[in-house]
């Protein structure tokens, strides 16, 4: 095969390549491939919604018709993708009957990475002028898939691999082409958008807090929290307990939908301490490549950290909230615990206490809730000196856990 490439982004743009040539035909590469959500709407609707959500203008539908799972790919005009252009990965998939994970060097200094699952699903499709970038994605994919055939350059020294010089595939004459979203999906997106809007409204209407508190406290992202010098009093330099609860509750509710919108990844737990927040995600068919691509489009530009073969974290840094000063009086911890315990008993909330007397007398408070912990602010806000250790939001059970420290005095 004689391969060439086309990239009109310019030298000062990305090293990613969007179009390669074979003979006289141009093929789209570096498409963002996604699997169909089984409990969602039909293929065309899901593809259109995904394209609109991350603002990409081209879609390719790949209906399996019983031979492989339905999936779609998104194209980007910024990578020189065009309507009517065939996909190189889809063309290769027509000739493959086993799972392959391969890297081929193309003419013009281009490296192309492609991964096709045993069921026919296209998982990887990326081309770049930087070998080290492609190798990084390659090593990532090796850990995430069970590949029957691994193809890469000899000098990469990957155990069990076959040299790409020994393997050559004929491309199928695919009929799959990229199509412009605006011309093909306009009416569908209007209807789908209305349905999605109603679903969102219905979803957030379940508690009064979302109406009253979320509008009061907008979390500003993603500026780094300034470091503060921690003084003798342990609450000094920490984010205000009131601000932490408001910001974390607001953030975890609002951004859970962002974390839930990444194909092939499912958020399980949201964690926030007032300075940063994260969602723990489990892989459900996706890969880290998808996660990184979608994370780059999310509000606040979260960082992505792989925590295992099938797990990762999305993390955001808050802009600085109110920092506590040392101009605080403290309360008697025994009296405070007794009063709060009575209130929690009346509310029917299980609470755990842990007395700390190491450097400064304090009470660790842990309470589980079925609603965001902002409902506890009438009880906690009047306390002079306290801070939040952590707020957890379990998306599966829709339960919350507040972990906080209350500082005070103890009568001798």
C-alpha positions in Angstrom: 0.0 0.0 0.0 1.1 3.5 -0.7 0.0 5.8 2.2 0.1 9.6 2.4 -1.5 12.1 4.7 -3.2 15.5 4.7 -3.3 17.9 7.7 -4.2 21.5 7.1 -3.9 22.5 10.7 -0.4 23.9 10.3 2.8 23.4 12.2 1.6 25.5 15.2 -1.5 23.4 15.7 -1.9 19.8 16.9 0.3 16.9 15.8 -2.9 14.9 15.3 -3.7 14.0 11.7 -7.3 13.8 10.4 -6.9 12.6 6.8 -4.7 10.0 5.1 -4.6 9.0 1.4 -4.3 5.7 -0.3 -4.0 6.0 -4.0 -6.5 8.7 -5.0 -8.9 8.2 -2.1 -8.8 10.2 1.1 -9.7 8.5 4.3 -10.8 10.0 7.7 -8.7 8.9 10.7 -8.7 10.1 14.3 -12.4 9.8 14.5 -14.0 9.6 17.9 -15.7 6.2 18.0 -18.5 5.4 20.5 -20.7 2.5 21.3 -24.5 2.7 21.3 -26.1 3.0 24.7 -28.4 0.0 24.9 -31.1 1.7 26.9 -31.0 4.9 24.9 -32.7 6.1 21.7 -31.9 4.8 18.2 -28.4 5.1 16.7 -29.0 8.2 14.6 -30.5 10.1 17.5 -27.7 9.2 20.0 -25.1 10.1 17.4 -26.7 13.5 16.7 -27.0 14.3 20.4 -23.3 13.4 21.1 -22.1 15.5 18.2 -24.1 18.5 19.4 -23.0 18.0 23.0 -19.3 18.3 22.2 -19.7 20.6 19.3 -18.4 18.3 16.5 -20.0 18.8 13.1 -19.7 15.4 11.4 -21.1 12.0 12.2 -20.6 8.5 10.8 -23.2 5.7 11.6 -22.0 2.1 11.7 -25.0 -0.1 12.1 -24.0 -3.7 12.9 -27.2 -5.4 11.7 -26.5 -8.4 13.9 -22.8 -8.8 12.8 -21.3 -6.4 15.3 -22.6 -3.9 17.9 -24.0 -0.6 16.6 -21.7 2.3 17.0 -21.0 5.8 15.6 -18.1 8.1 15.1 -17.7 11.8 15.3 -15.6 13.8 12.9 -14.0 17.2 13.3 -13.8 19.9 10.6 -10.7 21.1 12.4 -8.9 17.9 11.4 -9.8 18.3 7.7 -12.6 15.8 8.0 -15.3 16.4 5.3 -18.8 15.2 4.6 -18.7 12.2 2.3 -15.3 11.0 3.4 -14.9 7.3 4.3 -13.4 6.0 7.5 -10.1 4.1 7.3 -10.8 2.2 10.5 -14.2 1.1 9.2 -12.7 0.1 5.9 -10.1 -2.0 7.7 -12.8 -3.5 10.0 -14.6 -5.0 7.0 -11.5 -7.2 6.3 -10.8 -8.3 9.9 -12.2 -11.3 11.6 -10.3 -11.2 14.9 -9.4 -8.5 17.4 -6.4 -6.5 16.4 -4.4 -3.7 18.0 -2.0 -2.2 15.5 0.3 0.7 14.7 1.5 1.4 11.2 3.9 4.1 10.1 2.6 6.0 7.1 4.2 8.2 4.5 4.9 11.7 5.6 6.0 10.8 9.1 2.5 9.8 10.2 1.7 7.0 12.8 -1.7 5.4 12.8 -3.1 3.5 15.7 -6.2 1.3 15.3 -7.9 -1.1 17.6 -10.8 -3.4 16.6 -12.4 -5.6 19.2 -13.3 -9.3 18.7 -17.0 -8.4 18.3 -16.1 -5.9 15.5 -16.3 -2.7 17.5 -13.7 -0.1 16.6 -12.1 1.1 19.9 -9.0 3.0 18.8 -8.5 5.3 15.8 -5.8 7.9 16.0 -3.1 9.3 13.7 -0.3 11.6 14.7 3.0 12.9 13.5 4.5 12.1 16.9 5.6 8.5 17.4 5.9 9.0 21.2 2.3 10.1 21.4 1.0 7.1 19.5 3.2 4.8 21.5 1.7 6.2 24.7 -1.8 5.5 23.5 -0.6 2.0 22.3 0.7 1.1 25.7 -2.5 2.4 27.3 -4.6 0.2 25.0 -2.5 -2.9 25.6 -3.6 -2.8 29.3 -7.2 -2.2 28.5 -8.0 -4.9 25.9 -7.6 -8.6 25.2 -6.1 -8.5 21.8 -5.7 -11.6 19.6 -3.2 -9.9 17.2 -0.8 -7.1 18.2 1.0 -5.4 15.4 3.7 -2.7 15.9 7.3 -1.8 14.9 10.0 -4.3 15.8 12.0 -1.8 17.7 9.1 -1.2 20.2 9.9 -4.7 21.5 6.4 -5.6 22.6 6.1 -9.2 23.7 3.8 -11.3 21.5 3.6 -8.7 18.8 4.0 -9.1 15.0 6.1 -6.7 13.0 4.0 -4.3 11.0 6.3 -5.0 8.0 4.9 -8.5 7.9 1.2 -7.6 8.0 -0.7 -5.9 5.3 -4.5 -5.7 5.1 -6.7 -5.0 2.0 -9.3 -2.3 2.7 -12.9 -3.0 2.2 -14.9 -0.8 -0.1 -16.9 0.7 2.8 -20.2 2.6 2.1 -19.9 4.3 5.4 -19.3 8.0 5.0 -19.2 11.0 7.3 -22.2 13.3 7.2 -22.8 16.8 8.3 -24.8 17.1 11.5 -26.7 20.2 10.5 -28.2 18.8 7.3 -28.9 15.3 8.5 -29.8 15.7 12.2 -31.5 19.1 12.6 -35.1 18.0 13.2 -34.0 15.0 15.3 -31.9 17.2 17.6 -34.7 19.6 18.1 -37.0 16.8 19.3 -34.3 15.1 21.3 -33.2 18.3 22.9 -36.7 18.9 24.1 -37.0 15.4 25.5 -33.6 15.8 27.2 -34.6 19.1 28.6 -37.8 17.7 30.2 -35.8 14.8 31.6 -33.3 17.2 33.2 -36.1 19.3 34.7 -37.8 16.2 36.1 -34.6 14.9 37.5 -33.6 18.0 39.5 -37.1 18.7 40.8 -36.9 16.0 43.4 -35.6 18.3 46.1 -36.2 21.9 47.0 -32.4 22.5 47.6 -31.7 22.4 43.9 -34.0 25.4 43.4 -32.9 27.5 46.4 -29.3 26.7 47.1 -27.7 25.8 43.7 -28.6 29.2 42.3 -27.0 31.0 45.3 -23.6 29.4 45.0 -21.9 29.1 41.6 -18.6 27.2 41.8 -15.9 29.0 39.9 -13.4 26.8 38.1 -10.6 25.9 37.6 -8.2 28.4 39.3 -5.7 26.8 41.7 -6.4 27.4 45.4 -3.8 29.7 46.9 -1.6 28.1 49.6 -2.2 29.5 53.1 0.1 29.3 56.0 -1.5 27.1 58.6 -1.4 28.7 62.0 -1.7 27.1 65.5 -5.5 27.0 65.4 -6.4 24.1 63.1 -9.3 25.7 61.4 -7.3 28.7 60.2 -6.4 28.6 56.5 -9.2 26.0 55.8 -12.2 26.7 53.6 -15.2 27.8 55.6 -17.4 24.9 56.5 -20.5 26.7 55.3 -18.9 27.5 51.9 -17.6 23.9 51.6 -21.0 22.4 52.1 -22.7 24.8 49.7 -20.0 24.6 47.0 -19.6 20.8 47.2 -23.3 20.1 47.2 -23.9 22.4 44.3 -21.0 21.0 42.4 -21.7 17.3 42.9 -25.3 17.7 41.8 -24.6 19.9 38.8 -21.5 18.0 37.5 -22.8 14.5 38.1 -24.6 14.9 34.7 -21.3 15.9 33.1 -19.6 12.8 34.5 -22.5 10.6 33.4 -22.3 11.8 29.8 -19.1 10.1 28.9 -19.8 6.9 26.8 -18.4 3.7 28.2 -17.7 5.2 31.6 -20.0 5.2 34.6 -19.6 7.5 37.6 -20.0 5.8 40.9 -18.9 8.2 43.6 -18.4 12.0 43.9 -16.0 13.4 46.5 -15.4 17.0 47.5 -13.5 18.8 50.2 -14.1 22.4 49.4 -10.8 22.9 47.5 -11.2 20.1 44.9 -13.8 17.7 43.7 -13.7 14.4 41.8 -15.8 11.6 40.4 -14.7 8.0 40.5 -15.6 6.3 37.2 -15.8 2.6 36.3 -15.1 1.5 32.7 -18.2 -0.1 31.0 -16.9 -0.6 27.5 -15.1 2.6 26.9 -11.3 3.3 27.1 -9.1 6.0 28.5 -8.8 7.6 25.1 -12.5 8.3 25.0 -12.4 9.6 28.5 -9.6 12.1 27.8 -11.4 13.3 24.6 -14.6 14.0 26.4 -13.0 15.4 29.5 -11.4 18.1 27.3 -14.9 19.3 26.4 -16.3 19.4 30.0 -16.8 22.6 31.9 -13.8 23.5 34.1 -11.4 21.2 32.1 -11.0 18.4 34.7 -7.8 16.4 34.9 -8.0 12.6 34.2 -6.2 10.1 36.4 -6.2 6.4 35.6 -6.5 4.5 38.9 -6.7 0.9 37.5 -7.4 -1.2 34.4 -11.1 -0.4 34.7 -11.3 2.8 36.7 -10.3 6.4 36.5 -10.9 9.8 38.3 -12.1 13.1 36.9 -10.9 15.9 39.1 -11.6 19.7 39.3 -9.9 22.4 41.3 -12.1 25.1 42.8 -11.4 28.8 42.8 -10.6 29.9 46.3 -13.6 30.1 48.6 -13.8 31.9 51.9 -10.8 31.0 54.1 -11.3 30.9 57.9 -9.3 33.4 60.0 -8.2 33.0 63.6 -10.8 35.5 64.8 -13.1 32.8 66.1 -14.3 31.9 69.5 -14.8 28.2 70.3 -17.6 26.4 72.0 -17.6 23.7 74.7 -17.5 20.4 72.8 -19.4 18.3 75.4 -22.3 20.7 75.4 -22.2 21.1 71.6 -22.2 17.3 71.0 -25.1 16.8 73.4 -27.2 19.5 71.7 -26.4 18.3 68.1 -27.1 14.7 69.0 -30.5 15.6 70.2 -31.2 17.4 66.9 -30.0 14.5 64.8 -32.1 12.1 66.9 -35.2 14.3 66.1 -34.3 14.2 62.4 -33.8 10.4 62.5 -30.3 10.7 61.1 -27.6 8.2 62.2 -24.4 10.1 63.3 -21.0 9.0 64.4 -18.7 11.0 66.7 -15.0 10.7 67.2 -13.2 12.8 69.8 -9.8 14.1 68.9 -7.5 15.7 71.5 -4.1 15.6 69.8 -3.2 19.3 69.1 -6.5 21.0 69.6 -9.7 19.5 71.1 -12.1 18.5 68.3 -15.1 16.4 67.3 -15.2 14.4 64.1 -18.8 14.3 62.9 -20.0 11.8 60.3 -23.6 11.7 59.1 -25.4 9.9 56.3 -28.2 11.7 54.4 -30.6 11.1 51.6 -30.3 14.8 50.5 -27.4 17.2 50.0 -25.9 18.3 53.3 -27.1 21.9 52.8 -30.1 20.8 54.8 -27.9 20.7 57.9 -26.7 24.3 57.5 -29.3 25.6 60.0 -27.7 23.4 62.6 -24.0 23.8 61.6 -23.7 27.4 60.4 -23.9 28.9 64.0 -21.0 26.7 65.2 -17.9 29.1 65.6 -15.0 26.9 64.4 -15.5 23.9 62.1 -14.4 22.6 58.7 -15.3 19.9 56.2 -13.1 16.9 55.7 -15.0 15.4 52.9 -18.5 15.2 51.3 -19.3 12.0 49.4 -22.2 11.5 46.9 -23.0 7.9 46.0 -24.7 8.2 42.6 -26.0 4.7 42.6 -27.8 4.9 46.0 -28.4 8.7 45.8 -27.1 9.0 49.3 -24.7 11.6 50.9 -22.1 11.5 53.6 -20.7 14.5 55.5 -17.4 14.2 57.3 -16.5 17.3 59.3 -14.4 18.5 62.2 -15.7 20.8 65.0 -13.1 22.6 67.1 -13.7 23.7 70.6 -12.7 23.4 74.3 -13.1 20.6 76.9 -13.7 21.3 80.5 -11.0 19.8 82.8 
